[in-house]
Amino acid sequence: MSGVNGYMRSVTNRYYLTSTCVIEAEQTIQDANFINTTSWVTVASVRCRVLPAGQNDTERVQGFASQESIKVLKRLVVPHDTALDTGQRVTVGGELYQVGAIDVGNTDEVFRQVLIVQMRGADNDA
């Protein structure tokens, strides 16, 4: 069975995951003067694909639903072993997204899907 999964991962990475994304996590560091500095640190750069979200996906990201800056909800597909967490930032093709929900359907041993929200009108400077 692992040979089949390996083959499916190989085909998925080559033909299905057609973009590359940079995944970043927010990190706060305290300097010598006890001043906190926040920055974005790259966690991974992986092949990916951005898909439209389904109708039921909106319920999974209720925390983001009230934000006026949110315009687009999508699904991000990445290799199955990619570490993702809510609140991380993902850049795909120059567009900036935030991971909104981790536990979504259609995740298996070949690839993983998470919900992302496209950020517009927010302060996205690193």
SELUM-502990 format. One record per residue: residue number from 0; residue in three letters; x, y, z of N, C-alpha, C, CB in turn. Coordinates in steps of 0.2 Angstrom, whole numbers. Glycine has a CB too. Layout:
N
{NUM; 'ALA'; {X; Y; Z}; {X; Y; Z}; {X; Y; Z}; {X; Y; Z}},
...
This chain:
126
{0; 'MET'; {4; -6; 0}; {0; 0; 0}; {4; 6; 0}; {-5; 0; 6}},
{1; 'SER'; {10; 6; 4}; {14; 12; 4}; {17; 14; -3}; {20; 11; 9}},
{2; 'GLY'; {18; 9; -7}; {21; 10; -14}; {15; 14; -18}; {22; 4; -18}},
{3; 'VAL'; {9; 12; -17}; {4; 16; -21}; {3; 23; -18}; {-3; 12; -20}},
{4; 'ASN'; {4; 24; -12}; {3; 31; -9}; {9; 35; -11}; {3; 30; -1}},
{5; 'GLY'; {15; 32; -12}; {21; 35; -14}; {20; 37; -21}; {27; 31; -14}},
{6; 'TYR'; {17; 33; -25}; {16; 35; -33}; {11; 40; -33}; {14; 28; -36}},
{7; 'MET'; {6; 40; -29}; {0; 45; -29}; {3; 52; -27}; {-6; 43; -25}},
{8; 'ARG'; {7; 52; -22}; {11; 58; -20}; {15; 61; -25}; {15; 57; -14}},
{9; 'SER'; {19; 57; -29}; {23; 59; -34}; {19; 62; -40}; {27; 53; -37}},
{10; 'VAL'; {14; 59; -42}; {10; 61; -47}; {6; 68; -45}; {4; 56; -49}},
{11; 'THR'; {4; 68; -39}; {1; 74; -36}; {5; 80; -36}; {-2; 73; -29}},
{12; 'ASN'; {11; 79; -34}; {16; 84; -33}; {18; 87; -40}; {23; 82; -30}},
{13; 'ARG'; {19; 82; -45}; {21; 84; -52}; {15; 87; -56}; {23; 78; -55}},
{14; 'TYR'; {9; 85; -56}; {4; 87; -60}; {-2; 91; -57}; {1; 81; -64}},
{15; 'TYR'; {-3; 90; -51}; {-8; 93; -47}; {-6; 100; -43}; {-12; 88; -43}},
{16; 'LEU'; {-1; 99; -40}; {1; 105; -36}; {6; 109; -40}; {5; 102; -29}},
{17; 'THR'; {3; 114; -44}; {6; 118; -49}; {9; 124; -47}; {1; 119; -55}},
{18; 'SER'; {8; 126; -41}; {10; 133; -38}; {15; 131; -33}; {5; 137; -36}},
{19; 'THR'; {19; 136; -30}; {23; 136; -24}; {20; 141; -19}; {30; 137; -26}},
{20; 'CYS'; {20; 139; -13}; {18; 144; -8}; {23; 144; -2}; {11; 142; -5}},
{21; 'VAL'; {24; 150; 1}; {28; 151; 6}; {24; 152; 13}; {33; 158; 5}},
{22; 'ILE'; {25; 147; 17}; {21; 147; 24}; {25; 151; 29}; {19; 140; 26}},
{23; 'GLU'; {22; 155; 33}; {26; 159; 38}; {22; 159; 44}; {27; 167; 35}},
{24; 'ALA'; {25; 159; 50}; {22; 160; 56}; {25; 166; 60}; {24; 154; 61}},
{25; 'GLU'; {20; 169; 64}; {22; 175; 67}; {26; 174; 73}; {16; 179; 69}},
{26; 'GLN'; {32; 177; 74}; {36; 176; 80}; {37; 183; 83}; {43; 173; 77}},
{27; 'THR'; {37; 182; 90}; {38; 188; 94}; {45; 187; 98}; {33; 190; 99}},
{28; 'ILE'; {50; 192; 98}; {56; 191; 101}; {57; 197; 105}; {62; 191; 96}},
{29; 'GLN'; {60; 196; 111}; {61; 202; 116}; {68; 203; 116}; {59; 200; 123}},
{30; 'ASP'; {70; 210; 114}; {77; 212; 114}; {80; 213; 120}; {78; 218; 109}},
{31; 'ALA'; {86; 215; 121}; {90; 217; 127}; {86; 222; 131}; {97; 219; 125}},
{32; 'ASN'; {83; 227; 128}; {79; 232; 131}; {72; 230; 133}; {79; 238; 127}},
{33; 'PHE'; {70; 223; 133}; {64; 221; 134}; {58; 223; 130}; {62; 222; 141}},
{34; 'ILE'; {60; 225; 124}; {55; 227; 119}; {53; 222; 114}; {58; 234; 115}},
{35; 'ASN'; {47; 220; 114}; {45; 215; 109}; {45; 217; 102}; {38; 212; 112}},
{36; 'THR'; {47; 213; 98}; {47; 214; 91}; {44; 208; 87}; {55; 215; 88}},
{37; 'THR'; {39; 209; 83}; {36; 204; 80}; {38; 204; 72}; {28; 205; 80}},
{38; 'SER'; {39; 198; 70}; {41; 197; 63}; {38; 190; 60}; {48; 197; 62}},
{39; 'TRP'; {38; 189; 54}; {36; 183; 51}; {42; 179; 49}; {31; 185; 44}},
{40; 'VAL'; {42; 173; 51}; {47; 168; 50}; {45; 163; 45}; {50; 165; 56}},
{41; 'THR'; {49; 161; 40}; {47; 156; 35}; {47; 149; 38}; {51; 156; 29}},
{42; 'VAL'; {42; 146; 38}; {41; 139; 41}; {43; 134; 35}; {34; 138; 44}},
{43; 'ALA'; {40; 135; 29}; {41; 130; 23}; {40; 134; 17}; {37; 124; 24}},
{44; 'SER'; {42; 131; 12}; {41; 133; 5}; {39; 127; 1}; {47; 137; 1}},
{45; 'VAL'; {33; 126; -1}; {31; 119; -4}; {27; 120; -10}; {27; 115; 2}},
{46; 'ARG'; {26; 115; -14}; {21; 115; -19}; {14; 115; -17}; {23; 109; -24}},
{47; 'CYS'; {10; 119; -20}; {3; 119; -18}; {-2; 120; -24}; {2; 125; -13}},
{48; 'ARG'; {-8; 121; -22}; {-14; 123; -27}; {-19; 126; -23}; {-16; 117; -30}},
{49; 'VAL'; {-22; 132; -25}; {-27; 135; -22}; {-33; 134; -26}; {-25; 143; -22}},
{50; 'LEU'; {-39; 132; -22}; {-45; 130; -25}; {-51; 134; -22}; {-46; 123; -24}},
{51; 'PRO'; {-56; 135; -26}; {-62; 138; -22}; {-64; 134; -16}; {-68; 139; -28}},
{52; 'ALA'; {-67; 138; -11}; {-70; 135; -6}; {-77; 132; -7}; {-70; 139; 1}},
{53; 'GLY'; {-79; 127; -4}; {-86; 124; -4}; {-91; 128; 0}; {-86; 117; -2}},
{54; 'GLN'; {-97; 127; -1}; {-102; 131; 2}; {-102; 130; 9}; {-109; 129; -1}},
{55; 'ASN'; {-100; 124; 12}; {-100; 123; 19}; {-94; 125; 23}; {-101; 115; 20}},
{56; 'ASP'; {-89; 127; 19}; {-83; 129; 22}; {-83; 136; 26}; {-78; 130; 16}},
{57; 'THR'; {-88; 140; 25}; {-89; 146; 28}; {-90; 145; 36}; {-95; 150; 25}},
{58; 'GLU'; {-94; 140; 37}; {-95; 139; 44}; {-89; 137; 48}; {-100; 133; 45}},
{59; 'ARG'; {-84; 134; 45}; {-78; 132; 48}; {-73; 138; 50}; {-74; 127; 44}},
{60; 'VAL'; {-74; 144; 48}; {-70; 150; 49}; {-74; 155; 52}; {-66; 152; 43}},
{61; 'GLN'; {-78; 154; 57}; {-82; 159; 60}; {-78; 165; 63}; {-87; 156; 65}},
{62; 'GLY'; {-72; 164; 65}; {-68; 169; 68}; {-66; 174; 63}; {-62; 166; 71}},
{63; 'PHE'; {-66; 172; 57}; {-64; 177; 52}; {-70; 180; 49}; {-60; 174; 47}},
{64; 'ALA'; {-76; 178; 50}; {-82; 180; 46}; {-84; 187; 47}; {-88; 175; 48}},
{65; 'SER'; {-82; 190; 53}; {-84; 196; 55}; {-79; 202; 53}; {-85; 197; 62}},
{66; 'GLN'; {-74; 200; 50}; {-68; 204; 48}; {-70; 207; 41}; {-61; 201; 48}},
{67; 'GLU'; {-70; 214; 41}; {-72; 217; 35}; {-67; 216; 29}; {-73; 225; 36}},
{68; 'SER'; {-60; 215; 31}; {-55; 214; 26}; {-55; 208; 22}; {-48; 215; 30}},
{69; 'ILE'; {-59; 203; 24}; {-60; 197; 21}; {-64; 197; 15}; {-62; 191; 26}},
{70; 'LYS'; {-61; 195; 9}; {-65; 195; 3}; {-66; 189; 0}; {-62; 200; -2}},
{71; 'VAL'; {-61; 184; 1}; {-61; 178; -3}; {-59; 172; 2}; {-56; 178; -9}},
{72; 'LEU'; {-63; 167; 2}; {-62; 161; 6}; {-60; 155; 1}; {-68; 159; 11}},
{73; 'LYS'; {-54; 152; 2}; {-52; 147; -3}; {-49; 141; 1}; {-47; 150; -8}},
{74; 'ARG'; {-48; 136; -3}; {-44; 130; 0}; {-37; 130; -3}; {-48; 123; -2}},
{75; 'LEU'; {-33; 128; 2}; {-26; 127; 0}; {-24; 120; 0}; {-21; 131; 5}},
{76; 'VAL'; {-21; 117; -5}; {-19; 110; -5}; {-12; 110; -5}; {-22; 106; -12}},
{77; 'VAL'; {-9; 106; -1}; {-2; 105; 0}; {0; 98; 1}; {1; 109; 6}},
{78; 'PRO'; {6; 96; 1}; {8; 89; 2}; {6; 87; 9}; {16; 88; 2}},
{79; 'HIS'; {4; 80; 10}; {1; 78; 16}; {5; 79; 22}; {0; 71; 15}},
{80; 'ASP'; {12; 80; 22}; {16; 80; 28}; {18; 88; 29}; {22; 76; 27}},
{81; 'THR'; {14; 92; 26}; {16; 99; 27}; {13; 102; 34}; {13; 104; 21}},
{82; 'ALA'; {17; 105; 38}; {14; 107; 45}; {11; 114; 44}; {20; 108; 50}},
{83; 'LEU'; {5; 115; 46}; {1; 121; 45}; {-3; 122; 52}; {-4; 121; 39}},
{84; 'ASP'; {-4; 128; 53}; {-8; 130; 59}; {-12; 136; 58}; {-3; 131; 65}},
{85; 'THR'; {-17; 137; 62}; {-21; 143; 61}; {-17; 149; 63}; {-28; 143; 65}},
{86; 'GLY'; {-19; 154; 59}; {-15; 161; 60}; {-9; 161; 56}; {-13; 161; 67}},
{87; 'GLN'; {-6; 156; 53}; {0; 157; 49}; {-2; 160; 43}; {3; 150; 47}},
{88; 'ARG'; {3; 163; 39}; {2; 167; 33}; {5; 163; 28}; {5; 174; 34}},
{89; 'VAL'; {1; 163; 22}; {3; 159; 16}; {3; 164; 10}; {-1; 153; 15}},
{90; 'THR'; {9; 164; 6}; {9; 168; 0}; {9; 164; -6}; {15; 173; 0}},
{91; 'VAL'; {5; 165; -10}; {4; 161; -16}; {4; 166; -22}; {-2; 156; -16}},
{92; 'GLY'; {8; 165; -27}; {8; 170; -33}; {7; 177; -31}; {2; 167; -37}},
{93; 'GLY'; {10; 179; -26}; {10; 186; -24}; {4; 188; -20}; {10; 191; -30}},
{94; 'GLU'; {-1; 184; -19}; {-7; 185; -15}; {-6; 182; -8}; {-13; 181; -18}},
{95; 'LEU'; {-8; 186; -3}; {-7; 184; 4}; {-13; 182; 7}; {-5; 191; 8}},
{96; 'TYR'; {-13; 176; 10}; {-18; 173; 14}; {-17; 171; 21}; {-20; 166; 10}},
{97; 'GLN'; {-22; 170; 25}; {-21; 168; 32}; {-24; 161; 33}; {-23; 173; 37}},
{98; 'VAL'; {-21; 156; 36}; {-24; 150; 37}; {-30; 151; 42}; {-19; 145; 40}},
{99; 'GLY'; {-36; 149; 40}; {-42; 150; 44}; {-44; 144; 48}; {-47; 153; 40}},
{100; 'ALA'; {-43; 138; 45}; {-46; 132; 48}; {-42; 126; 45}; {-53; 130; 46}},
{101; 'ILE'; {-40; 121; 50}; {-36; 116; 48}; {-40; 109; 47}; {-31; 114; 54}},
{102; 'ASP'; {-44; 108; 51}; {-48; 101; 50}; {-54; 102; 45}; {-51; 99; 57}},
{103; 'VAL'; {-52; 101; 39}; {-57; 101; 33}; {-57; 94; 30}; {-56; 107; 28}},
{104; 'GLY'; {-62; 93; 26}; {-63; 86; 23}; {-58; 86; 17}; {-70; 85; 20}},
{105; 'ASN'; {-57; 80; 14}; {-53; 78; 8}; {-46; 79; 10}; {-55; 83; 3}},
{106; 'THR'; {-44; 78; 16}; {-37; 77; 18}; {-35; 70; 19}; {-35; 81; 24}},
{107; 'ASP'; {-30; 67; 16}; {-28; 60; 16}; {-21; 59; 16}; {-31; 56; 10}},
{108; 'GLU'; {-18; 53; 14}; {-11; 52; 14}; {-8; 54; 8}; {-10; 45; 15}},
{109; 'VAL'; {-11; 57; 4}; {-8; 60; -3}; {-7; 67; -2}; {-12; 58; -9}},
{110; 'PHE'; {-12; 71; 0}; {-12; 78; 1}; {-16; 81; 7}; {-14; 82; -6}},
{111; 'ARG'; {-15; 87; 9}; {-19; 90; 14}; {-22; 96; 12}; {-14; 91; 20}},
{112; 'GLN'; {-28; 97; 15}; {-32; 104; 13}; {-33; 108; 19}; {-38; 102; 9}},
{113; 'VAL'; {-32; 114; 19}; {-34; 119; 24}; {-38; 124; 21}; {-28; 121; 28}},
{114; 'LEU'; {-42; 128; 25}; {-45; 134; 23}; {-41; 140; 24}; {-52; 135; 26}},
{115; 'ILE'; {-41; 144; 19}; {-37; 150; 19}; {-42; 156; 17}; {-31; 150; 15}},
{116; 'VAL'; {-40; 162; 20}; {-44; 168; 18}; {-39; 173; 15}; {-48; 171; 25}},
{117; 'GLN'; {-41; 176; 10}; {-37; 181; 7}; {-38; 187; 10}; {-39; 182; -1}},
{118; 'MET'; {-32; 190; 12}; {-32; 197; 16}; {-31; 203; 11}; {-26; 197; 21}},
{119; 'ARG'; {-36; 207; 12}; {-36; 213; 8}; {-38; 219; 13}; {-41; 213; 2}},
{120; 'GLY'; {-35; 224; 12}; {-37; 230; 16}; {-34; 230; 23}; {-44; 231; 16}},
{121; 'ALA'; {-30; 225; 24}; {-27; 224; 31}; {-20; 226; 31}; {-28; 217; 34}},
{122; 'ASP'; {-17; 227; 36}; {-10; 229; 37}; {-6; 223; 36}; {-8; 233; 43}},
{123; 'ASN'; {-3; 221; 30}; {0; 215; 29}; {8; 216; 29}; {-2; 211; 23}},
{124; 'ASP'; {11; 221; 31}; {18; 222; 30}; {21; 218; 35}; {20; 229; 32}},
{125; 'ALA'; {27; 215; 33}; {31; 211; 38}; {35; 215; 43}; {36; 206; 34}},
